[in-house]
Amino acid sequence: MASHVRSKPSRFPRALLRAGLVVSAAGAALAAGGAAGAQAAPTPSADNSGGRAAALADAVLDTAGGSIATAKNLQLNPLANTPVDPLSNSVGTQIADFKPVSTAAATGPLSEGAALKDLPVVGEATQALPG
C-alpha cells in the first residue's frame, strides 16, 4: 500500500482516550480512598447496631427533609409575573348552559409564581413528603 493512501490518525480520539484515562484514574483514587476509610471504621457490635441504624435513618430523613422542603417551596416558573410569561394566557369555552371550561386552573398558579406545594393536585400529594 502506498503511503499517500493510508489514512492519517486523528488527534481527537487520542485526546479523548487520554481524558478517559484521567477520569478513570481519578475515580479509582477516590474509590481507594473511600475503601480505606471504610476499613478504618469499627464494626458495629450486636448490642449497639439498632441504635446506629436508627441514628442513620434519622440523619437520612433529616437530610432528605431539608432538600425536599426546598424543592417544595421553590418557584417553578422563573418568568412568573413578568410581561413575557408564556403561561399567563388562558383559553376557555362554554357550551350551552354547561359550566365553562378553562385552562386557567392549570396555568394560573404557575403564572402567579406558585411553588410545587401550591399546585392544585400535586400540592396535596406533596404534603405526604417530609419537610
VMD Tcl script that draws the C-alpha trace (Angstrom):
set ca {
  {0.00 0.00 0.00}
  {1.31 3.41 -0.92}
  {1.95 5.85 1.91}
  {-0.28 8.54 0.43}
  {-3.30 6.18 0.55}
  {-3.04 5.44 4.28}
  {-5.39 7.39 6.47}
  {-3.76 9.79 8.86}
  {-4.57 9.22 12.52}
  {-6.76 11.87 14.05}
  {-5.71 13.65 17.24}
  {-9.28 13.79 18.59}
  {-9.61 10.08 19.51}
  {-6.20 10.16 21.19}
  {-7.19 13.20 23.29}
  {-10.49 11.53 24.14}
  {-8.65 8.39 25.23}
  {-6.32 10.43 27.44}
  {-9.24 12.27 29.04}
  {-10.97 8.96 29.71}
  {-7.85 7.54 31.32}
  {-7.50 10.60 33.56}
  {-11.13 10.33 34.68}
  {-10.75 6.61 35.31}
  {-7.59 7.15 37.36}
  {-9.30 9.86 39.41}
  {-12.28 7.57 40.04}
  {-10.00 4.74 41.10}
  {-8.18 7.06 43.51}
  {-11.47 8.20 45.03}
  {-12.68 4.62 45.35}
  {-9.42 3.56 47.01}
  {-9.67 6.45 49.47}
  {-13.27 5.55 50.27}
  {-12.36 1.89 50.74}
  {-9.53 2.83 53.09}
  {-11.88 4.98 55.14}
  {-14.47 2.23 55.25}
  {-11.92 -0.29 56.52}
  {-10.80 2.06 59.27}
  {-14.31 2.28 60.75}
  {-15.01 -0.11 63.62}
  {-17.53 -2.82 63.04}
  {-20.79 -2.35 64.94}
  {-21.39 -4.71 67.82}
  {-24.56 -6.70 68.07}
  {-25.86 -4.75 71.07}
  {-25.50 -1.28 69.51}
  {-26.43 -1.95 65.89}
  {-30.07 -0.95 66.41}
  {-29.11 2.44 67.84}
  {-26.72 3.17 64.99}
  {-29.29 2.13 62.39}
  {-31.87 4.43 63.99}
  {-29.38 7.31 64.06}
  {-28.54 6.69 60.41}
  {-32.22 6.61 59.47}
  {-32.82 9.88 61.35}
  {-29.88 11.52 59.60}
  {-31.09 10.41 56.16}
  {-34.64 11.62 56.86}
  {-33.39 14.99 58.15}
  {-31.20 15.47 55.09}
  {-33.93 14.39 52.69}
  {-36.47 16.53 54.53}
  {-34.39 19.66 54.11}
  {-33.81 19.13 50.41}
  {-37.42 18.14 49.75}
  {-38.68 21.19 51.65}
  {-36.53 23.39 49.44}
  {-37.89 21.72 46.31}
  {-41.48 22.08 47.54}
  {-41.09 25.82 48.19}
  {-39.12 26.73 45.05}
  {-40.92 28.88 42.46}
  {-41.49 26.67 39.42}
  {-41.88 29.33 36.73}
  {-38.98 31.79 36.63}
  {-40.93 34.04 34.24}
  {-43.94 34.36 36.57}
  {-45.36 37.88 36.99}
  {-43.33 39.21 34.06}
  {-44.63 40.57 30.76}
  {-43.02 37.71 28.82}
  {-44.63 34.87 30.79}
  {-45.95 32.33 28.25}
  {-48.26 30.75 30.85}
  {-50.16 33.94 31.59}
  {-52.55 33.25 28.70}
  {-55.57 31.08 29.30}
  {-58.21 29.71 26.98}
  {-61.80 28.99 27.96}
  {-65.02 27.85 26.39}
  {-68.63 27.32 27.35}
  {-71.14 25.18 25.54}
  {-74.82 25.96 26.05}
  {-75.56 26.30 29.74}
  {-72.84 23.90 30.93}
  {-70.16 25.04 33.35}
  {-67.34 26.90 31.50}
  {-64.04 25.06 30.99}
  {-60.76 26.98 31.05}
  {-57.03 26.35 31.15}
  {-56.64 28.98 33.88}
  {-56.95 26.31 36.59}
  {-53.85 24.55 35.22}
  {-51.69 27.51 34.21}
  {-52.96 30.12 36.67}
  {-50.94 29.05 39.73}
  {-47.78 28.75 37.63}
  {-48.17 32.19 36.09}
  {-48.69 33.66 39.57}
  {-45.38 32.25 40.80}
  {-46.60 29.20 42.71}
  {-44.34 26.57 44.19}
  {-44.82 22.81 43.97}
  {-46.79 22.74 47.23}
  {-49.25 25.36 45.87}
  {-50.35 23.42 42.78}
  {-53.91 22.04 42.81}
  {-53.36 18.26 42.63}
  {-49.63 17.85 43.17}
  {-49.64 20.15 46.21}
  {-51.90 17.79 48.11}
  {-49.62 14.86 47.27}
  {-46.50 16.73 48.44}
  {-47.96 17.08 51.95}
  {-47.10 13.42 52.50}
  {-43.41 14.13 51.85}
  {-41.10 15.08 54.73}
  {-40.14 18.71 55.21}
}
mol new
graphics top color blue
foreach p $ca { graphics top sphere $p radius 0.5 }
foreach p [lrange $ca 0 end-1] q [lrange $ca 1 end] { graphics top cylinder $p $q radius 0.2 }
display resetview
